[in-house]
Amino acid sequence: MATTRTVTRLFLLVAFTGTTFAKPAADRDDESYDVDHSGQLWQTRARRAHAQSRTVPTDQERTPDYWTNMARASIDEALRLQTLNTNVAKNVVLFLGDGMGVSTVTTARILKGQKAGNPGEETVLAMDSLPYTAMSKTYNIDAQVPDSAGTATAFLCGVKAEAGVIGVDGRTRYGNCSSSKGHEAESIIVHAERAGKSTGIVTTARVTHATPAAAYAHSAARGWEADSDLTAEARENNCTDIAYQLVEEAPDIEVILGGGSRMFKPRSWADPETGGSGDRNDGVDLVQRWQDRKTGRSRYVWNGTDFRDVDPESTDYLLGLFERSHMKYTADRTDDPAEEPTIADMTRKAIEILRKNDNGFFLLVEGGRIDHGHHASKAVKALEDTVAFDDAVQVAKDMLDTSDSLVVVTADHSHTLTFAGYPDRGHPIFGQNVYTSSTPDNTWDELPYTTLLYGNGPGYALVETTNGNDTQVTRQNITDVDTADKEYEQQSAAPLRSETHGGEDVIIMADGPMAHLFHGVQEQHYIAHVMMYAACLGEYTEHCDKPIGTPKPVGDAGPAARGSYYTVALTTVLSGLLMMAATRL
């Protein structure tokens, strides 16, 4: 009996030690940089033009109990999450906010709250509620600040590569077709199709653009979207364009929704909306070729009306190309019933079609125009598209059970968007600030600035004024400018025609089977490996007891289908302790 108690105590001690987090040491900043800004903050508030409209904290927020109860609820949720979900992921949905850095997530959160009539800072995005988080290092193997092709190759194919390449490993040199031969990297979509799952791609960009292309294509250059884009070297070495690969060489993807119809159409084609021509020199209509190749119930749509008429139950394959190039910004959409679908609409339709497969599915959903809004230094468009992207995340959360569905939200890279100043609580996220320094040593041009600015981009502008013999160069005075207009370009520090990507880490948020594997700071290619491990795909099939491709009843999470490393580890520890105790008898 005493031996049993000893073993039990030892086991509990080991378990407690393995699940307790050490408290990190406090950061110690150089005291010379420890400046008290209270005086500046007070003076800023006193002089701020919008002070009369400041959001007053609620009575609840002024009480300690409000914050204590909130923290307790978060602790309870954290304790609940100690019971890990090690089921096999029947379904995997990857949400990719292109260019959605941390500052974009934060400011989109505030925007979403303010659109609902609230101060905004307290808002919880759908992606915020995913309980497991990590940070992703986004560099390409040849670039400190990455591009969307190399990053997509990482999080979809599981290998880092050069900037600008699609679905190939690091031995491929950008723009060199011959160097890509034999160095193709298979994406998670390939592994999912091979395992008998259905697959889908939803994007607000062209479906041949960098992020979606990495799911199915292999190309030494992301710009080879149509055959007219191929270089002479590429043609000589039999490299094919990305649109051709999607229709003729890629896995049998069931749902493809986005923009980019001109990449699939010959020069003779006239777009029914704009009259614009196609980009293909080979004369091939790849949309027609896609329809001809389908043996199941297929449907092609190019407008919102036809899209909404698609019956998921009677549709096995759906191709939707809603614009010649990228789809519309959310800020440019109208209330016309024929308007092209939102990213949330496309996500819903895709899941309705894909979930008919008892083997499950993999779905990639990209908010592609977040990135484009940032490049244009138009924060209104970028953040409105981020809010729409979050709406799509909510659709997946509502439609899927995380007991057997892994939902991952991340970004490929960040941008130079800054969220700065000392605006009051609830200050309009696209509004103006006036910051006055309390010390005479600091210079101040006495001009307002927006809370959101860019490190570089087209918003750079200086104004020269002359007063007698004095000439002064200052920033543009935006006092009378509507900075909440969707076409307004935020001011920037360095003049560039197009604002650039940012190189800092981006966040990963997840829920569902094996979501707890997203922890700490990881290389970006880790994302693909976790998704494949969770779904028992590719090289990770040995972790599942059930053979991949065996039909399962819908909703069956298959909790016994995986041997968890945690179970193995604890069993090993317990067995060792029992053996130690036995030797003492």
ZALO-711364 format. One record per residue (C-alpha): residue number from 1; x, y, z. Coordinates in steps of 0.5 Angstrom, whole numbers, plus 2048, in hexadecimal, padded with zeros to 3 digits. Layout:
<sites>
    n   c1   c2   c3
  NUM    X    Y    Z
...
</sites>
This chain:
<sites>
    n   c1   c2   c3
    1  800  800  800
    2  806  805  802
    3  809  803  7FB
    4  803  805  7F7
    5  802  80C  7FB
    6  80A  80D  7F9
    7  809  80B  7F2
    8  802  810  7F2
    9  806  816  7F5
   10  80C  815  7F0
   11  807  815  7EA
   12  803  81B  7EC
   13  80A  81F  7EE
   14  80C  81D  7E7
   15  806  81F  7E4
   16  806  826  7E7
   17  80D  827  7E6
   18  80B  826  7DE
   19  805  82A  7DE
   20  808  830  7E2
   21  80A  836  7DE
   22  810  83A  7E1
   23  810  841  7E2
   24  814  845  7DE
   25  819  84A  7E0
   26  817  851  7E0
   27  81A  855  7DA
   28  81F  85B  7DC
   29  81F  861  7D8
   30  825  866  7D8
   31  822  86B  7DD
   32  824  871  7D8
   33  81F  86F  7D3
   34  81A  86E  7D9
   35  816  875  7D7
   36  810  877  7DB
   37  80B  879  7D6
   38  805  87B  7DB
   39  806  882  7DA
   40  806  882  7D2
   41  800  87D  7D3
   42  7FC  882  7D7
   43  7FE  888  7D3
   44  7FC  884  7CD
   45  7F5  883  7D0
   46  7F4  88A  7D2
   47  7F5  88D  7CB
   48  7F2  887  7C6
   49  7ED  88A  7C2
   50  7E8  884  7C3
   51  7E9  884  7CA
   52  7E1  885  7CB
   53  7E0  87F  7C7
   54  7E4  87A  7CC
   55  7E1  874  7CE
   56  7E0  873  7D5
   57  7E2  86D  7D9
   58  7DC  869  7DB
   59  7DB  869  7E3
   60  7DC  861  7E2
   61  7E3  863  7DF
   62  7E5  867  7E5
   63  7E4  861  7EA
   64  7E9  85C  7EC
   65  7E4  857  7EC
   66  7E3  858  7E4
   67  7EA  856  7E3
   68  7EB  851  7E8
   69  7E4  84D  7E5
   70  7E7  84D  7DE
   71  7EE  84B  7E0
   72  7EB  845  7E4
   73  7E6  843  7DE
   74  7ED  843  7DA
   75  7F0  83F  7DF
   76  7EA  83A  7DF
   77  7EB  839  7D7
   78  7F2  838  7D8
   79  7F1  832  7DD
   80  7EC  82F  7D8
   81  7F1  82F  7D3
   82  7F5  82B  7D7
   83  7F1  825  7D4
   84  7F4  825  7CD
   85  7F1  823  7C7
   86  7F5  81D  7C4
   87  7F0  81B  7BF
   88  7F1  81A  7B7
   89  7EF  821  7B4
   90  7EA  81E  7AF
   91  7E9  825  7AC
   92  7EF  82B  7AC
   93  7ED  832  7AA
   94  7F3  837  7A9
   95  7F1  83E  7A9
   96  7F7  842  7A6
   97  7F6  84A  7A7
   98  7FB  84C  7A2
   99  7FF  852  7A5
  100  7FC  851  7AC
  101  801  853  7B1
  102  800  854  7B8
  103  7FE  85C  7B7
  104  7F9  85A  7B2
  105  7F5  855  7B6
  106  7F5  85A  7BC
  107  7F3  860  7B8
  108  7EE  85C  7B4
  109  7EB  859  7BB
  110  7EA  860  7BD
  111  7E7  862  7B6
  112  7E2  85C  7B7
  113  7E0  85E  7BE
  114  7DF  866  7BC
  115  7DB  863  7B6
  116  7D6  860  7BB
  117  7D6  867  7BF
  118  7DB  865  7C4
  119  7E1  868  7C6
  120  7E5  862  7C3
  121  7EB  860  7C7
  122  7E7  85B  7CB
  123  7E4  858  7C5
  124  7E6  850  7C4
  125  7E7  84E  7BD
  126  7E5  847  7BB
  127  7EC  846  7BA
  128  7EE  848  7C1
  129  7E9  843  7C4
  130  7EE  83D  7C1
  131  7F1  83B  7C7
  132  7F8  839  7C5
  133  7FD  83E  7C2
  134  804  83E  7C0
  135  809  843  7BC
  136  80B  841  7B5
  137  812  843  7B2
  138  811  845  7AB
  139  817  847  7A8
  140  819  843  7A1
  141  820  83F  7A0
  142  822  845  79C
  143  81E  84B  79F
  144  81E  84E  7A6
  145  817  851  7A4
  146  813  84C  7A0
  147  80E  84C  79A
  148  808  848  79A
  149  80A  843  795
  150  810  840  79A
  151  80C  841  7A0
  152  806  83D  79D
  153  80B  837  79B
  154  80D  837  7A2
  155  806  836  7A5
  156  803  832  7A0
  157  809  82E  79E
  158  80D  82D  7A4
  159  813  830  7A1
  160  816  837  7A1
  161  819  839  79A
  162  81B  83F  797
  163  817  846  796
  164  812  845  790
  165  812  83E  78F
  166  80C  839  78F
  167  80B  832  792
  168  813  831  791
  169  818  830  796
  170  81F  834  797
  171  823  831  792
  172  81E  835  78D
  173  821  83C  78B
  174  81C  841  789
  175  81A  842  782
  176  81E  83C  780
  177  81A  836  77D
  178  81F  831  77C
  179  821  832  784
  180  81A  830  786
  181  81A  829  782
  182  81A  823  787
  183  819  828  78D
  184  812  829  78E
  185  80F  829  795
  186  808  826  796
  187  803  82A  79A
  188  7FE  827  79F
  189  7F9  828  79A
  190  7FC  822  796
  191  7FD  81E  79C
  192  7F5  81F  79E
  193  7F3  81D  797
  194  7F7  817  797
  195  7F4  815  79E
  196  7ED  815  79B
  197  7EB  81C  79D
  198  7E8  822  79A
  199  7EC  828  799
  200  7EA  830  797
  201  7ED  836  796
  202  7EA  83D  798
  203  7ED  844  797
  204  7EB  84B  795
  205  7F2  84B  791
  206  7F3  848  78A
  207  7F2  840  78B
  208  7F9  840  788
  209  7FC  845  78C
  210  802  843  791
  211  7FE  841  797
  212  7F9  83C  794
  213  7FE  83A  78E
  214  803  837  793
  215  7FD  832  795
  216  7FD  82F  78E
  217  803  831  78A
  218  80A  831  789
  219  80E  837  786
  220  814  83B  786
  221  811  841  786
  222  80A  843  789
  223  809  848  783
  224  808  842  77E
  225  800  842  77F
  226  7FF  842  777
  227  803  83F  772
  228  804  846  76F
  229  808  847  775
  230  80D  841  774
  231  814  843  772
  232  818  840  76C
  233  81C  83C  771
  234  816  839  775
  235  812  837  76E
  236  819  834  76C
  237  819  830  772
  238  812  82E  772
  239  80F  832  778
  240  808  833  778
  241  804  839  77A
  242  800  839  781
  243  7F9  839  77E
  244  7FB  833  779
  245  7FD  82F  77F
  246  7F7  831  783
  247  7F3  82E  77E
  248  7F7  829  77A
  249  7FC  826  77F
  250  7FA  828  786
  251  7F6  823  78B
  252  7EF  823  78A
  253  7ED  829  78E
  254  7E5  829  790
  255  7E4  830  791
  256  7E8  836  78E
  257  7E5  83D  78F
  258  7E8  844  78E
  259  7EB  848  789
  260  7EF  848  783
  261  7EB  846  77D
  262  7F0  849  778
  263  7F5  844  779
  264  7F0  83E  777
  265  7EE  842  771
  266  7F1  843  76A
  267  7F2  84A  767
  268  7EC  849  763
  269  7E7  849  769
  270  7E3  84F  76B
  271  7E2  850  772
  272  7DA  850  773
  273  7DB  856  778
  274  7E0  85A  776
  275  7E2  858  76F
  276  7E9  856  770
  277  7ED  851  76D
  278  7F0  84B  76F
  279  7F8  84A  770
  280  7F9  843  76D
  281  7FD  843  767
  282  7FC  83B  766
  283  7F4  83C  764
  284  7F2  837  769
  285  7EC  839  76D
  286  7EE  835  774
  287  7E7  837  777
  288  7E4  832  772
  289  7E9  82D  772
  290  7E8  82D  77A
  291  7E1  82C  778
  292  7E2  826  773
  293  7E7  823  778
  294  7E2  822  77D
  295  7DE  81B  77E
  296  7DA  81D  784
  297  7D5  823  785
  298  7D8  829  783
  299  7D7  831  783
  300  7DA  837  780
  301  7D8  83E  783
  302  7DA  845  782
  303  7D5  849  785
  304  7D2  84A  78C
  305  7CB  848  789
  306  7CD  841  786
  307  7D2  840  78D
  308  7CC  840  791
  309  7C8  83C  78D
  310  7CD  836  78E
  311  7CA  830  792
  312  7CF  82D  796
  313  7CC  827  796
  314  7CC  826  78F
  315  7D2  829  78D
  316  7D9  825  78E
  317  7DE  829  78B
  318  7DD  831  78B
  319  7E1  836  787
  320  7E0  83D  788
  321  7E4  843  785
  322  7E1  84A  786
  323  7E5  84F  784
  324  7EB  84F  77E
  325  7F0  851  783
  326  7EF  851  78B
  327  7E8  851  78E
  328  7E5  858  791
  329  7E7  85B  797
  330  7E2  85A  79C
  331  7E2  862  79D
  332  7E0  862  795
  333  7DA  85D  796
  334  7D3  85F  795
  335  7CC  85D  797
  336  7CA  85A  790
  337  7C7  853  791
  338  7CC  851  78B
  339  7D2  854  78F
  340  7D8  84F  78F
  341  7D8  84A  795
  342  7DC  84C  79B
  343  7E1  848  79E
  344  7DD  846  7A3
  345  7D8  844  79E
  346  7DD  840  79A
  347  7DF  83C  7A0
  348  7D8  83A  7A2
  349  7D7  837  79B
  350  7DE  834  79B
  351  7DD  830  7A2
  352  7D5  82E  7A0
  353  7D8  82B  79A
  354  7DF  828  79D
  355  7DC  825  7A3
  356  7D7  820  79F
  357  7DE  81C  79F
  358  7DE  817  7A5
  359  7E5  817  7A4
  360  7E5  81E  7A6
  361  7E9  824  7A2
  362  7EE  829  7A2
  363  7EC  831  7A1
  364  7F1  837  79F
  365  7ED  83D  7A0
  366  7F2  844  79F
  367  7F0  84B  7A0
  368  7F4  84D  79A
  369  7F2  854  79A
  370  7F5  856  7A1
  371  7FC  856  79E
  372  7FA  85A  798
  373  7F6  860  79C
  374  7FD  860  7A0
  375  801  861  79A
  376  7FD  867  798
  377  7FD  86A  79F
  378  7F6  86A  79F
  379  7F5  867  7A6
  380  7ED  868  7A6
  381  7ED  863  7A0
  382  7F2  85E  7A4
  383  7EE  85E  7AA
  384  7E7  85D  7A7
  385  7EA  857  7A4
  386  7ED  855  7AA
  387  7E6  855  7AD
  388  7E3  852  7A8
  389  7E8  84C  7A8
  390  7E6  84B  7B0
  391  7DF  84B  7AE
  392  7E1  845  7AA
  393  7E5  842  7B0
  394  7DE  842  7B3
  395  7DB  83E  7AE
  396  7E0  839  7AF
  397  7DF  839  7B6
  398  7D7  838  7B6
  399  7D7  833  7B1
  400  7DD  82E  7B3
  401  7DE  82A  7BA
  402  7E5  82B  7BC
  403  7E5  824  7BF
  404  7E7  822  7B8
  405  7E8  828  7B5
  406  7EF  82C  7B5
  407  7EE  834  7B4
  408  7F4  838  7B3
  409  7F5  83F  7B2
  410  7FB  842  7B0
  411  7FF  847  7AB
  412  804  847  7A6
  413  808  84D  7A8
  414  806  854  7AB
  415  807  85B  7A8
  416  80A  862  7AB
  417  803  864  7AE
  418  804  867  7B4
  419  7FF  869  7BA
  420  801  86E  7BE
  421  800  875  7C2
  422  7FC  876  7C8
  423  7F5  875  7C5
  424  7F0  875  7CB
  425  7EC  86F  7CC
  426  7E7  86E  7C6
  427  7EA  873  7C2
  428  7E8  872  7BA
  429  7ED  86D  7B8
  430  7EE  871  7B1
  431  7EE  877  7B5
  432  7F3  87D  7B6
  433  7F7  87E  7BC
  434  7FB  885  7BE
  435  801  883  7C3
  436  804  889  7C7
  437  80A  887  7CA
  438  80B  88A  7D1
  439  812  88C  7D1
  440  815  891  7CD
  441  81B  88D  7CA
  442  817  889  7C6
  443  815  88C  7BF
  444  80D  88C  7BD
  445  80B  88E  7B6
  446  804  88F  7B9
  447  800  88B  7B4
  448  7FB  885  7B5
  449  7FD  87E  7B3
  450  7F9  878  7B3
  451  7F9  873  7B8
  452  7FB  86E  7B2
  453  801  86F  7AE
  454  806  86B  7AA
  455  80E  86B  7AA
  456  80E  86C  7A2
  457  809  86D  79C
  458  806  871  798
  459  803  876  79E
  460  80A  879  79E
  461  809  881  79D
  462  80C  887  79F
  463  80A  88E  79E
  464  80E  894  79D
  465  80C  89B  7A0
  466  80F  8A2  79F
  467  80F  8A7  7A4
  468  813  8AD  7A2
  469  81A  8AB  7A2
  470  818  8A4  7A6
  471  817  89E  7A2
  472  814  898  7A6
  473  812  891  7A4
  474  80D  88D  7A8
  475  808  887  7A8
  476  802  888  7A4
  477  7FD  88B  7A8
  478  7F7  886  7A9
  479  7F2  88B  7AD
  480  7ED  88B  7A8
  481  7EE  884  7A5
  482  7E9  87E  7A6
  483  7EE  879  7A8
  484  7E8  874  7A9
  485  7E7  874  7A1
  486  7E9  86E  79E
  487  7ED  871  799
  488  7F2  875  79E
  489  7F9  873  79E
  490  7FC  873  7A5
  491  802  877  7A6
  492  809  873  7A6
  493  810  875  7A8
  494  814  873  7A1
  495  811  874  79A
  496  80F  86D  796
  497  80A  86C  791
  498  808  866  795
  499  809  865  79C
  500  80D  85F  79E
  501  80C  859  7A2
  502  80E  858  7A9
  503  813  853  7AC
  504  811  852  7B3
  505  80E  84C  7B5
  506  806  84A  7B4
  507  801  847  7B9
  508  7FE  840  7B8
  509  7F8  83F  7BB
  510  7F4  838  7BB
  511  7EF  833  7BE
  512  7ED  82C  7BD
  513  7F1  825  7BD
  514  7F9  826  7BF
  515  7F8  82E  7BF
  516  7FC  82E  7C5
  517  802  82C  7C1
  518  802  834  7BF
  519  806  837  7C5
  520  80C  83B  7C5
  521  810  83E  7BF
  522  810  83A  7B9
  523  813  83A  7B2
  524  80D  83B  7AD
  525  80E  834  7AA
  526  80C  831  7B1
  527  805  833  7AF
  528  804  82E  7AA
  529  807  828  7AE
  530  803  829  7B4
  531  7FD  829  7AF
  532  7FF  823  7AC
  533  801  820  7B2
  534  7FA  821  7B5
  535  7F6  81E  7AF
  536  7FB  818  7AE
  537  7FD  81A  7A7
  538  804  819  7A3
  539  809  817  7A8
  540  805  817  7AE
  541  800  812  7AC
  542  804  80D  7B1
  543  801  811  7B7
  544  7FA  80E  7B5
  545  7F8  807  7B7
  546  7F2  808  7B1
  547  7F4  808  7AA
  548  7F4  80E  7A6
  549  7EE  80E  7A2
  550  7E9  80A  7A5
  551  7E2  80D  7A6
  552  7E0  80F  7AC
  553  7D9  811  7AF
  554  7D8  819  7AE
  555  7DA  81C  7B5
  556  7DE  816  7B7
  557  7E4  819  7BB
  558  7E8  813  7BB
  559  7EB  814  7C2
  560  7EE  80D  7C2
  561  7F1  80E  7BB
  562  7F8  811  7BE
  563  7FD  80F  7C3
  564  7FE  816  7C6
  565  806  817  7C8
  566  803  81A  7CE
  567  800  813  7D0
  568  806  810  7CE
  569  80A  814  7D2
  570  806  814  7D9
  571  805  80C  7D8
  572  80D  80C  7D7
  573  80E  810  7DE
  574  809  80C  7E1
  575  80C  805  7DF
  576  813  807  7E1
  577  810  809  7E8
  578  80D  803  7E9
  579  813  7FF  7E7
  580  817  803  7EC
  581  812  802  7F2
  582  812  7FA  7F0
  583  81A  7FA  7F1
  584  819  7FC  7F8
  585  814  7F7  7FA
</sites>
